[in-house]
Amino acid sequence: MIHCSGQVIQATLSFLRAAGEQNSECVVLWLGRPGREGTSVVECYRPHQLARADRFQIPVQGMDMLRAKLRSERLMVAAQVHSHPQDAFHSKADDAWAIVRHEGALSLVVPRFARDTFPENFLAQTKVYRFSNAATWDEVPGERWVQECLRII
Ligand SMILES: [Zn+2]
């Protein structure tokens, strides 16, 4: 279970919307610390990235910066969140480029560059995928992920 505050969601949507205004996708990472009740997200981090209208990549340098930050602040990537120009889904490129790859990791996709997504309708608009023990990204239906994966605090 991932616990995430409304402020983190707000910050996430601001990043996605700003990139969308430049007609570009954007990926942000929810960094957190594991605890007894699950992982608490403490920061919404925008990694150094190369993004276009339909994809994003994190170059080696961006991954190095991310790893250094995780090490020095003792954080882990709880989830990644990225925007799409239109519908939310997990593309082949998303499968291949996913930064988080541990079992139970979440990948969230926000439609329409987050133009009309707000903390209030975040749960309804976003598609959530969970990395399985068979190394596949499986969509988690809305009613289940509210119970099993993500709690907004
Ligand atoms: Zn995508």
Backbone and ligand atoms as CSV (ligand in chain L), in Angstrom:
chain,resi,resn,atom,element,x,y,z
A,1,MET,N,N,0.848,-1.211,0.000
A,1,MET,CA,C,0.000,0.000,0.000
A,1,MET,C,C,0.875,1.249,0.000
A,2,ILE,N,N,0.515,2.170,-0.862
A,2,ILE,CA,C,1.236,3.443,-0.943
A,2,ILE,C,C,0.343,4.548,-0.368
A,3,HIS,N,N,0.923,5.331,0.525
A,3,HIS,CA,C,0.190,6.454,1.105
A,3,HIS,C,C,0.715,7.740,0.498
A,4,CYS,N,N,-0.214,8.532,0.004
A,4,CYS,CA,C,0.200,9.722,-0.731
A,4,CYS,C,C,-0.673,10.900,-0.317
A,5,SER,N,N,-0.053,12.051,-0.106
A,5,SER,CA,C,-0.829,13.212,0.341
A,5,SER,C,C,-1.433,13.954,-0.854
A,6,GLY,N,N,-2.449,14.747,-0.558
A,6,GLY,CA,C,-3.050,15.604,-1.575
A,6,GLY,C,C,-2.036,16.580,-2.164
A,7,GLN,N,N,-1.081,17.041,-1.335
A,7,GLN,CA,C,-0.061,17.979,-1.845
A,7,GLN,C,C,0.816,17.325,-2.899
A,8,VAL,N,N,1.155,16.055,-2.669
A,8,VAL,CA,C,1.987,15.351,-3.655
A,8,VAL,C,C,1.217,15.224,-4.971
A,9,ILE,N,N,-0.057,14.946,-4.877
A,9,ILE,CA,C,-0.862,14.832,-6.103
A,9,ILE,C,C,-0.952,16.183,-6.808
A,10,GLN,N,N,-1.146,17.212,-6.028
A,10,GLN,CA,C,-1.177,18.566,-6.570
A,10,GLN,C,C,0.128,18.893,-7.309
A,11,ALA,N,N,1.255,18.590,-6.667
A,11,ALA,CA,C,2.566,18.866,-7.268
A,11,ALA,C,C,2.751,18.035,-8.537
A,12,THR,N,N,2.330,16.792,-8.478
A,12,THR,CA,C,2.428,15.899,-9.643
A,12,THR,C,C,1.682,16.488,-10.831
A,13,LEU,N,N,0.439,16.896,-10.586
A,13,LEU,CA,C,-0.391,17.411,-11.676
A,13,LEU,C,C,0.181,18.711,-12.235
A,14,SER,N,N,0.799,19.527,-11.374
A,14,SER,CA,C,1.402,20.774,-11.863
A,14,SER,C,C,2.534,20.472,-12.845
A,15,PHE,N,N,3.385,19.498,-12.507
A,15,PHE,CA,C,4.465,19.109,-13.421
A,15,PHE,C,C,3.899,18.616,-14.753
A,16,LEU,N,N,2.898,17.740,-14.669
A,16,LEU,CA,C,2.358,17.136,-15.896
A,16,LEU,C,C,1.686,18.193,-16.769
A,17,ARG,N,N,0.971,19.093,-16.127
A,17,ARG,CA,C,0.246,20.130,-16.869
A,17,ARG,C,C,1.229,21.104,-17.540
A,18,ALA,N,N,2.284,21.482,-16.801
A,18,ALA,CA,C,3.271,22.414,-17.362
A,18,ALA,C,C,3.918,21.808,-18.612
A,19,ALA,N,N,4.257,20.518,-18.555
A,19,ALA,CA,C,4.844,19.865,-19.732
A,19,ALA,C,C,3.814,19.796,-20.856
A,20,GLY,N,N,2.584,19.517,-20.498
A,20,GLY,CA,C,1.526,19.405,-21.498
A,20,GLY,C,C,1.312,20.703,-22.254
A,21,GLU,N,N,1.518,21.815,-21.562
A,21,GLU,CA,C,1.387,23.112,-22.243
A,21,GLU,C,C,2.454,23.271,-23.319
A,22,GLN,N,N,3.561,22.535,-23.175
A,22,GLN,CA,C,4.595,22.504,-24.227
A,22,GLN,C,C,4.379,21.302,-25.145
A,23,ASN,N,N,3.196,20.715,-25.082
A,23,ASN,CA,C,2.850,19.547,-25.901
A,23,ASN,C,C,3.796,18.377,-25.656
A,24,SER,N,N,4.107,18.134,-24.400
A,24,SER,CA,C,5.058,17.079,-24.075
A,24,SER,C,C,4.554,16.233,-22.915
A,25,GLU,N,N,4.865,14.952,-23.012
A,25,GLU,CA,C,4.624,14.081,-21.868
A,25,GLU,C,C,5.597,14.447,-20.757
A,26,CYS,N,N,5.322,13.922,-19.582
A,26,CYS,CA,C,6.211,14.167,-18.447
A,26,CYS,C,C,6.090,12.978,-17.510
A,27,VAL,N,N,7.203,12.615,-16.885
A,27,VAL,CA,C,7.137,11.570,-15.864
A,27,VAL,C,C,7.659,12.135,-14.546
A,28,VAL,N,N,6.956,11.819,-13.487
A,28,VAL,CA,C,7.445,12.165,-12.154
A,28,VAL,C,C,7.454,10.890,-11.309
A,29,LEU,N,N,8.291,10.924,-10.300
A,29,LEU,CA,C,8.449,9.744,-9.440
A,29,LEU,C,C,8.012,10.088,-8.032
A,30,TRP,N,N,7.267,9.182,-7.464
A,30,TRP,CA,C,6.878,9.352,-6.060
A,30,TRP,C,C,7.904,8.632,-5.203
A,31,LEU,N,N,8.666,9.425,-4.456
A,31,LEU,CA,C,9.725,8.865,-3.622
A,31,LEU,C,C,9.200,8.714,-2.201
A,32,GLY,N,N,9.513,7.581,-1.615
A,32,GLY,CA,C,8.975,7.344,-0.282
A,32,GLY,C,C,9.857,6.456,0.553
A,33,ARG,N,N,9.355,6.225,1.764
A,33,ARG,CA,C,10.041,5.333,2.696
A,33,ARG,C,C,9.089,4.234,3.118
A,34,PRO,N,N,9.582,3.004,3.088
A,34,PRO,CA,C,8.718,1.905,3.511
A,34,PRO,C,C,8.521,1.897,5.021
A,35,GLY,N,N,7.348,1.528,5.433
A,35,GLY,CA,C,7.057,1.417,6.864
A,35,GLY,C,C,6.182,0.200,7.088
A,36,ARG,N,N,5.703,0.057,8.300
A,36,ARG,CA,C,4.931,-1.137,8.625
A,36,ARG,C,C,3.633,-1.203,7.822
A,37,GLU,N,N,3.026,-0.046,7.597
A,37,GLU,CA,C,1.713,-0.014,6.937
A,37,GLU,C,C,1.814,0.211,5.428
A,38,GLY,N,N,3.027,0.189,4.916
A,38,GLY,CA,C,3.200,0.442,3.492
A,38,GLY,C,C,4.209,1.547,3.285
A,39,THR,N,N,4.228,2.087,2.088
A,39,THR,CA,C,5.220,3.113,1.760
A,39,THR,C,C,4.584,4.493,1.801
A,40,SER,N,N,5.217,5.399,2.541
A,40,SER,CA,C,4.727,6.778,2.580
A,40,SER,C,C,5.497,7.610,1.576
A,41,VAL,N,N,4.759,8.273,0.704
A,41,VAL,CA,C,5.399,9.126,-0.293
A,41,VAL,C,C,5.759,10.452,0.365
A,42,VAL,N,N,7.028,10.838,0.257
A,42,VAL,CA,C,7.461,12.094,0.875
A,42,VAL,C,C,7.767,13.173,-0.156
A,43,GLU,N,N,7.920,12.782,-1.414
A,43,GLU,CA,C,8.294,13.788,-2.401
A,43,GLU,C,C,7.857,13.371,-3.793
A,44,CYS,N,N,7.459,14.366,-4.570
A,44,CYS,CA,C,7.183,14.163,-5.989
A,44,CYS,C,C,8.395,14.711,-6.735
A,45,TYR,N,N,9.133,13.843,-7.389
A,45,TYR,CA,C,10.421,14.198,-7.982
A,45,TYR,C,C,10.331,14.118,-9.505
A,46,ARG,N,N,10.733,15.192,-10.150
A,46,ARG,CA,C,10.744,15.189,-11.611
A,46,ARG,C,C,12.159,14.900,-12.064
A,47,PRO,N,N,12.425,13.686,-12.560
A,47,PRO,CA,C,13.797,13.370,-12.972
A,47,PRO,C,C,14.161,14.114,-14.255
A,48,HIS,N,N,15.468,14.289,-14.444
A,48,HIS,CA,C,15.965,14.824,-15.709
A,48,HIS,C,C,15.494,13.882,-16.822
A,49,GLN,N,N,14.842,14.404,-17.841
A,49,GLN,CA,C,14.220,13.546,-18.844
A,49,GLN,C,C,14.201,14.185,-20.224
A,50,LEU,N,N,14.076,13.320,-21.207
A,50,LEU,CA,C,13.863,13.759,-22.581
A,50,LEU,C,C,12.456,13.326,-22.926
A,51,ALA,N,N,11.596,14.297,-23.194
A,51,ALA,CA,C,10.203,13.937,-23.432
A,51,ALA,C,C,9.713,14.574,-24.715
A,52,ARG,N,N,8.781,13.881,-25.335
A,52,ARG,CA,C,8.119,14.399,-26.527
A,52,ARG,C,C,6.622,14.252,-26.311
A,53,ALA,N,N,5.879,14.473,-27.404
A,53,ALA,CA,C,4.423,14.422,-27.282
A,53,ALA,C,C,3.939,13.022,-26.930
A,54,ASP,N,N,4.688,11.994,-27.308
A,54,ASP,CA,C,4.165,10.645,-27.128
A,54,ASP,C,C,5.108,9.709,-26.386
A,55,ARG,N,N,6.159,10.208,-25.805
A,55,ARG,CA,C,7.046,9.320,-25.039
A,55,ARG,C,C,7.977,10.126,-24.153
A,56,PHE,N,N,8.609,9.418,-23.235
A,56,PHE,CA,C,9.633,10.046,-22.408
A,56,PHE,C,C,10.763,9.043,-22.227
A,57,GLN,N,N,11.946,9.562,-21.985
A,57,GLN,CA,C,13.086,8.727,-21.638
A,57,GLN,C,C,13.877,9.431,-20.563
A,58,ILE,N,N,14.491,8.648,-19.721
A,58,ILE,CA,C,15.393,9.220,-18.728
A,58,ILE,C,C,16.799,8.807,-19.123
A,59,PRO,N,N,17.629,9.775,-19.510
A,59,PRO,CA,C,18.978,9.424,-19.944
A,59,PRO,C,C,19.824,8.926,-18.772
A,60,VAL,N,N,20.968,8.351,-19.106
A,60,VAL,CA,C,21.853,7.772,-18.086
A,60,VAL,C,C,22.138,8.767,-16.972
A,61,GLN,N,N,22.404,10.004,-17.378
A,61,GLN,CA,C,22.719,11.042,-16.392
A,61,GLN,C,C,21.550,11.239,-15.410
A,62,GLY,N,N,20.331,11.222,-15.944
A,62,GLY,CA,C,19.160,11.377,-15.086
A,62,GLY,C,C,19.021,10.218,-14.121
A,63,MET,N,N,19.312,9.002,-14.588
A,63,MET,CA,C,19.236,7.839,-13.710
A,63,MET,C,C,20.303,7.911,-12.625
A,64,ASP,N,N,21.496,8.404,-13.000
A,64,ASP,CA,C,22.568,8.544,-12.006
A,64,ASP,C,C,22.178,9.538,-10.918
A,65,MET,N,N,21.577,10.655,-11.349
A,65,MET,CA,C,21.161,11.668,-10.379
A,65,MET,C,C,20.085,11.101,-9.451
A,66,LEU,N,N,19.169,10.341,-10.045
A,66,LEU,CA,C,18.112,9.730,-9.241
A,66,LEU,C,C,18.701,8.767,-8.213
A,67,ARG,N,N,19.610,7.902,-8.653
A,67,ARG,CA,C,20.195,6.913,-7.737
A,67,ARG,C,C,20.938,7.593,-6.597
A,68,ALA,N,N,21.665,8.678,-6.935
A,68,ALA,CA,C,22.410,9.392,-5.903
A,68,ALA,C,C,21.448,9.977,-4.869
A,69,LYS,N,N,20.349,10.510,-5.351
A,69,LYS,CA,C,19.363,11.100,-4.436
A,69,LYS,C,C,18.738,10.022,-3.545
A,70,LEU,N,N,18.367,8.907,-4.143
A,70,LEU,CA,C,17.755,7.826,-3.367
A,70,LEU,C,C,18.713,7.346,-2.278
A,71,ARG,N,N,19.988,7.212,-2.658
A,71,ARG,CA,C,20.981,6.734,-1.701
A,71,ARG,C,C,21.160,7.717,-0.561
A,72,SER,N,N,21.366,8.995,-0.906
A,72,SER,CA,C,21.712,9.955,0.142
A,72,SER,C,C,20.518,10.259,1.041
A,73,GLU,N,N,19.301,10.176,0.508
A,73,GLU,CA,C,18.138,10.489,1.349
A,73,GLU,C,C,17.400,9.233,1.810
A,74,ARG,N,N,17.959,8.092,1.470
A,74,ARG,CA,C,17.386,6.798,1.871
A,74,ARG,C,C,15.919,6.681,1.459
A,75,LEU,N,N,15.696,6.943,0.199
A,75,LEU,CA,C,14.336,6.870,-0.344
A,75,LEU,C,C,14.249,5.748,-1.370
A,76,MET,N,N,13.031,5.362,-1.683
A,76,MET,CA,C,12.812,4.424,-2.781
A,76,MET,C,C,11.751,5.002,-3.705
A,77,VAL,N,N,11.723,4.506,-4.927
A,77,VAL,CA,C,10.687,4.944,-5.852
A,77,VAL,C,C,9.458,4.080,-5.602
A,78,ALA,N,N,8.424,4.700,-5.072
A,78,ALA,CA,C,7.204,3.952,-4.762
A,78,ALA,C,C,6.333,3.796,-6.000
A,79,ALA,N,N,6.337,4.816,-6.845
A,79,ALA,CA,C,5.482,4.786,-8.031
A,79,ALA,C,C,6.016,5.784,-9.044
A,80,GLN,N,N,5.672,5.552,-10.299
A,80,GLN,CA,C,5.940,6.560,-11.318
A,80,GLN,C,C,4.597,7.010,-11.889
A,81,VAL,N,N,4.550,8.268,-12.246
A,81,VAL,CA,C,3.314,8.825,-12.796
A,81,VAL,C,C,3.677,9.556,-14.072
A,82,HIS,N,N,3.005,9.264,-15.167
A,82,HIS,CA,C,3.277,10.051,-16.376
A,82,HIS,C,C,2.002,10.396,-17.120
A,83,SER,N,N,2.145,11.367,-17.987
A,83,SER,CA,C,0.988,11.902,-18.702
A,83,SER,C,C,0.965,11.363,-20.119
A,84,HIS,N,N,-0.223,11.355,-20.683
A,84,HIS,CA,C,-0.416,11.021,-22.092
A,84,HIS,C,C,-1.184,12.152,-22.754
A,85,PRO,N,N,-0.964,12.337,-24.070
A,85,PRO,CA,C,-1.701,13.411,-24.757
A,85,PRO,C,C,-3.205,13.156,-24.800
A,86,GLN,N,N,-3.585,11.871,-24.959
A,86,GLN,CA,C,-5.017,11.547,-25.011
A,86,GLN,C,C,-5.347,10.529,-23.921
A,87,ASP,N,N,-5.695,9.312,-24.361
A,87,ASP,CA,C,-6.136,8.315,-23.390
A,87,ASP,C,C,-4.985,7.820,-22.505
A,88,ALA,N,N,-5.372,7.372,-21.338
A,88,ALA,CA,C,-4.403,6.781,-20.420
A,88,ALA,C,C,-4.349,5.278,-20.645
A,89,PHE,N,N,-3.158,4.761,-20.917
A,89,PHE,CA,C,-2.940,3.313,-21.046
A,89,PHE,C,C,-1.445,3.075,-20.883
A,90,HIS,N,N,-1.051,1.811,-20.778
A,90,HIS,CA,C,0.372,1.506,-20.641
A,90,HIS,C,C,0.873,1.010,-21.986
A,91,SER,N,N,1.661,1.832,-22.662
A,91,SER,CA,C,2.136,1.468,-23.998
A,91,SER,C,C,3.315,0.496,-23.901
A,92,LYS,N,N,3.685,-0.076,-25.037
A,92,LYS,CA,C,4.863,-0.956,-25.074
A,92,LYS,C,C,6.103,-0.195,-24.603
A,93,ALA,N,N,6.197,1.053,-25.036
A,93,ALA,CA,C,7.339,1.873,-24.608
A,93,ALA,C,C,7.300,2.071,-23.091
A,94,ASP,N,N,6.105,2.263,-22.556
A,94,ASP,CA,C,5.998,2.432,-21.104
A,94,ASP,C,C,6.468,1.177,-20.381
A,95,ASP,N,N,6.086,0.012,-20.921
A,95,ASP,CA,C,6.538,-1.247,-20.320
A,95,ASP,C,C,8.064,-1.303,-20.324
A,96,ALA,N,N,8.632,-0.936,-21.468
A,96,ALA,CA,C,10.081,-1.065,-21.629
A,96,ALA,C,C,10.849,-0.046,-20.805
A,97,TRP,N,N,10.291,1.158,-20.667
A,97,TRP,CA,C,11.032,2.241,-20.024
A,97,TRP,C,C,10.706,2.437,-18.551
A,98,ALA,N,N,9.844,1.580,-18.038
A,98,ALA,CA,C,9.435,1.785,-16.646
A,98,ALA,C,C,10.654,1.825,-15.728
A,99,ILE,N,N,10.655,2.780,-14.855
A,99,ILE,CA,C,11.785,2.977,-13.942
A,99,ILE,C,C,11.641,2.066,-12.735
A,100,VAL,N,N,10.414,1.900,-12.300
A,100,VAL,CA,C,10.167,1.025,-11.146
A,100,VAL,C,C,9.902,-0.379,-11.662
A,101,ARG,N,N,10.535,-1.340,-11.070
A,101,ARG,CA,C,10.387,-2.722,-11.540
A,101,ARG,C,C,10.407,-3.706,-10.381
A,102,HIS,N,N,9.934,-3.284,-9.237
A,102,HIS,CA,C,9.849,-4.277,-8.160
A,102,HIS,C,C,8.398,-4.734,-8.050
A,103,GLU,N,N,8.213,-5.929,-7.570
A,103,GLU,CA,C,6.867,-6.475,-7.477
A,103,GLU,C,C,6.010,-5.546,-6.619
A,104,GLY,N,N,4.814,-5.233,-7.125
A,104,GLY,CA,C,3.918,-4.345,-6.390
A,104,GLY,C,C,4.124,-2.878,-6.721
A,105,ALA,N,N,5.167,-2.552,-7.502
A,105,ALA,CA,C,5.393,-1.157,-7.897
A,105,ALA,C,C,4.210,-0.670,-8.723
A,106,LEU,N,N,3.937,0.614,-8.629
A,106,LEU,CA,C,2.806,1.168,-9.363
A,106,LEU,C,C,3.268,2.100,-10.468
A,107,SER,N,N,2.542,2.078,-11.559
A,107,SER,CA,C,2.752,3.026,-12.643
A,107,SER,C,C,1.392,3.643,-12.957
A,108,LEU,N,N,1.305,4.946,-12.816
A,108,LEU,CA,C,0.044,5.647,-13.025
A,108,LEU,C,C,0.127,6.452,-14.313
A,109,VAL,N,N,-0.957,6.466,-15.057
A,109,VAL,CA,C,-0.985,7.225,-16.303
A,109,VAL,C,C,-2.174,8.191,-16.257
A,110,VAL,N,N,-1.860,9.450,-16.506
A,110,VAL,CA,C,-2.873,10.502,-16.436
A,110,VAL,C,C,-3.209,10.957,-17.861
A,111,PRO,N,N,-4.480,10.999,-18.232
A,111,PRO,CA,C,-4.838,11.348,-19.620
A,111,PRO,C,C,-4.783,12.859,-19.881
A,112,ARG,N,N,-4.782,13.179,-21.185
A,112,ARG,CA,C,-4.904,14.558,-21.670
A,112,ARG,C,C,-3.968,15.546,-20.962
A,113,PHE,N,N,-2.706,15.102,-20.800
A,113,PHE,CA,C,-1.685,15.961,-20.191
A,113,PHE,C,C,-2.161,16.590,-18.874
A,114,ALA,N,N,-3.055,15.893,-18.178
A,114,ALA,CA,C,-3.553,16.342,-16.869
A,114,ALA,C,C,-4.332,17.658,-16.963
A,115,ARG,N,N,-4.765,17.987,-18.179
A,115,ARG,CA,C,-5.462,19.262,-18.370
A,115,ARG,C,C,-6.705,19.373,-17.494
A,116,ASP,N,N,-7.446,18.249,-17.426
A,116,ASP,CA,C,-8.658,18.323,-16.606
A,116,ASP,C,C,-8.653,17.291,-15.469
A,117,THR,N,N,-7.450,17.066,-14.940
A,117,THR,CA,C,-7.325,16.191,-13.768
A,117,THR,C,C,-6.927,17.045,-12.569
A,118,PHE,N,N,-7.626,16.846,-11.477
A,118,PHE,CA,C,-7.399,17.607,-10.253
A,118,PHE,C,C,-7.364,16.622,-9.092
A,119,PRO,N,N,-6.880,17.038,-7.933
A,119,PRO,CA,C,-6.859,16.085,-6.813
A,119,PRO,C,C,-8.234,15.446,-6.580
A,120,GLU,N,N,-9.282,16.198,-6.815
A,120,GLU,CA,C,-10.631,15.685,-6.539
A,120,GLU,C,C,-11.040,14.548,-7.488
A,121,ASN,N,N,-10.586,14.596,-8.727
A,121,ASN,CA,C,-10.980,13.512,-9.649
A,121,ASN,C,C,-9.797,12.647,-10.080
A,122,PHE,N,N,-8.689,12.794,-9.364
A,122,PHE,CA,C,-7.469,12.053,-9.704
A,122,PHE,C,C,-7.738,10.545,-9.754
A,123,LEU,N,N,-8.447,10.059,-8.752
A,123,LEU,CA,C,-8.707,8.621,-8.671
A,123,LEU,C,C,-9.555,8.140,-9.835
A,124,ALA,N,N,-10.476,8.967,-10.282
A,124,ALA,CA,C,-11.390,8.558,-11.347
A,124,ALA,C,C,-10.719,8.610,-12.722
A,125,GLN,N,N,-9.786,9.530,-12.913
A,125,GLN,CA,C,-9.214,9.731,-14.248
A,125,GLN,C,C,-7.981,8.911,-14.536
A,126,THR,N,N,-7.252,8.586,-13.491
A,126,THR,CA,C,-5.949,7.963,-13.662
A,126,THR,C,C,-6.080,6.455,-13.821
A,127,LYS,N,N,-5.249,5.888,-14.710
A,127,LYS,CA,C,-5.180,4.427,-14.816
A,127,LYS,C,C,-3.976,3.959,-14.013
A,128,VAL,N,N,-4.162,2.869,-13.312
A,128,VAL,CA,C,-3.104,2.369,-12.436
A,128,VAL,C,C,-2.684,0.969,-12.868
A,129,TYR,N,N,-1.382,0.775,-12.982
A,129,TYR,CA,C,-0.827,-0.528,-13.358
A,129,TYR,C,C,0.128,-0.965,-12.267
A,130,ARG,N,N,0.087,-2.264,-12.003
A,130,ARG,CA,C,0.943,-2.799,-10.943
A,130,ARG,C,C,1.869,-3.857,-11.533
A,131,PHE,N,N,3.129,-3.790,-11.131
A,131,PHE,CA,C,4.111,-4.743,-11.642
A,131,PHE,C,C,3.915,-6.070,-10.925
A,132,SER,N,N,3.710,-7.124,-11.701
A,132,SER,CA,C,3.387,-8.418,-11.103
A,132,SER,C,C,4.637,-9.253,-10.888
A,133,ASN,N,N,4.471,-10.358,-10.173
A,133,ASN,CA,C,5.621,-11.256,-9.972
A,133,ASN,C,C,5.989,-11.983,-11.265
A,134,ALA,N,N,5.103,-11.898,-12.287
A,134,ALA,CA,C,5.442,-12.456,-13.597
A,134,ALA,C,C,6.055,-11.386,-14.504
A,135,ALA,N,N,6.452,-10.255,-13.917
A,135,ALA,CA,C,7.112,-9.167,-14.648
A,135,ALA,C,C,6.221,-8.565,-15.743
A,136,THR,N,N,4.938,-8.472,-15.471
A,136,THR,CA,C,4.026,-7.794,-16.393
A,136,THR,C,C,3.379,-6.626,-15.651
A,137,TRP,N,N,2.924,-5.656,-16.445
A,137,TRP,CA,C,2.203,-4.533,-15.863
A,137,TRP,C,C,0.704,-4.799,-16.023
A,138,ASP,N,N,0.028,-5.004,-14.929
A,138,ASP,CA,C,-1.396,-5.343,-14.974
A,138,ASP,C,C,-2.227,-4.168,-14.495
A,139,GLU,N,N,-3.257,-3.862,-15.253
A,139,GLU,CA,C,-4.128,-2.772,-14.824
A,139,GLU,C,C,-4.887,-3.185,-13.570
A,140,VAL,N,N,-4.945,-2.268,-12.632
A,140,VAL,CA,C,-5.713,-2.509,-11.418
A,140,VAL,C,C,-6.997,-1.702,-11.533
A,141,PRO,N,N,-8.151,-2.361,-11.535
A,141,PRO,CA,C,-9.400,-1.622,-11.667
A,141,PRO,C,C,-9.589,-0.632,-10.512
A,142,GLY,N,N,-10.255,0.468,-10.833
A,142,GLY,CA,C,-10.401,1.557,-9.877
A,142,GLY,C,C,-10.854,1.147,-8.493
A,143,GLU,N,N,-11.875,0.304,-8.462
A,143,GLU,CA,C,-12.411,-0.013,-7.127
A,143,GLU,C,C,-11.406,-0.815,-6.313
A,144,ARG,N,N,-10.495,-1.539,-6.997
A,144,ARG,CA,C,-9.519,-2.341,-6.258
A,144,ARG,C,C,-8.320,-1.534,-5.812
A,145,TRP,N,N,-7.863,-0.606,-6.666
A,145,TRP,CA,C,-6.636,0.051,-6.245
A,145,TRP,C,C,-6.870,1.009,-5.086
A,146,VAL,N,N,-8.074,1.491,-4.979
A,146,VAL,CA,C,-8.370,2.333,-3.819
A,146,VAL,C,C,-8.214,1.512,-2.542
A,147,GLN,N,N,-8.579,0.229,-2.626
A,147,GLN,CA,C,-8.482,-0.622,-1.437
A,147,GLN,C,C,-7.094,-1.208,-1.236
A,148,GLU,N,N,-6.404,-1.510,-2.341
A,148,GLU,CA,C,-5.200,-2.334,-2.213
A,148,GLU,C,C,-3.887,-1.593,-2.416
A,149,CYS,N,N,-3.897,-0.546,-3.228
A,149,CYS,CA,C,-2.603,0.003,-3.650
A,149,CYS,C,C,-2.318,1.412,-3.175
A,150,LEU,N,N,-3.310,2.239,-3.177
A,150,LEU,CA,C,-3.016,3.655,-3.015
A,150,LEU,C,C,-4.034,4.301,-2.090
A,151,ARG,N,N,-3.514,4.957,-1.081
A,151,ARG,CA,C,-4.413,5.678,-0.187
A,151,ARG,C,C,-3.990,7.132,-0.166
A,152,ILE,N,N,-4.971,8.015,-0.388
A,152,ILE,CA,C,-4.664,9.444,-0.360
A,152,ILE,C,C,-4.978,9.954,1.036
A,153,ILE,N,N,-3.948,10.573,1.624
A,153,ILE,CA,C,-4.102,10.962,3.031
A,153,ILE,C,C,-4.152,12.473,3.172
L,1,ZN,ZN,ZN,2.948,6.300,-21.729
